[in-house]
């Protein structure tokens, strides 16, 4: 399935401020830049204590996750708490969803309790935009990952991490995105952000069965081998093999996948000597990445996680600004 068309609800207020964050597709570079600047300031600890907690005091943020999460859900909760919001971590598995309540009815029920902002993850492409379309106009929605379509805050925290190492000018950057791109909402959001921020080259590398549809790879170079993809790049983004989204066996064996597409120390030596290695997590160690690389000096995987909190503070503040 292709990435769904742009959501019917607009992500921007008429004056250009962010109303929802559903996808990075089509967001102006200036909007991305402003979010990254704000996140950078939060990350640097520009504000602390009561001033920070006053920013979202009296607002209520609900995390509503219909798919599992470790990093995204926890970091949104921390981000909202640090800004002084009331938080509701709704437990879908222990809720009336198991009695057949629809996602729309669940959202409207929580909205009636005074939720100002929903952070939602769902297995279906376009599900978060559909929920936003069914909500009150003042309620904000942040997409925490919908199907294979988009994961905008991961895309932004990845850009924040790249900025931290390579600077804000992306025009000389060569980036390789490697692995299960077809099923990856992270890759789609990264590609949208890298294109908007003017990256020099975006190289994609995957087995033919795991390459994205042509629309999703516009402006990218498809590298025939991992060695071609890695030659001289500044950033290597590795991706999890998403077996839960594969109906049929799309890779012959995990060992063959590691040999051809897994990132190990030898292959990484083809990249620029100061290249950084990223992965959105969770890792399949020994499948798409070896321990040596995941825990090695070029890995910024835990930095990505840390940046996620600051970035999500910036996004929450932007959509909840009065
Ligand atoms: N955590 C990311 C996501 O939810 C990446 C992954 O699951 O592989 O999309």
Boltz pocket constraint, residues with backbone or C-beta under 6 A from the ligand:
constraints:
  - pocket:
      binder: B
      contacts: [[A, 68], [A, 144], [A, 145], [A, 147], [A, 151], [A, 185], [A, 186], [A, 239], [A, 240], [A, 242], [A, 280], [A, 281], [A, 282]]
      max_distance: 6.0
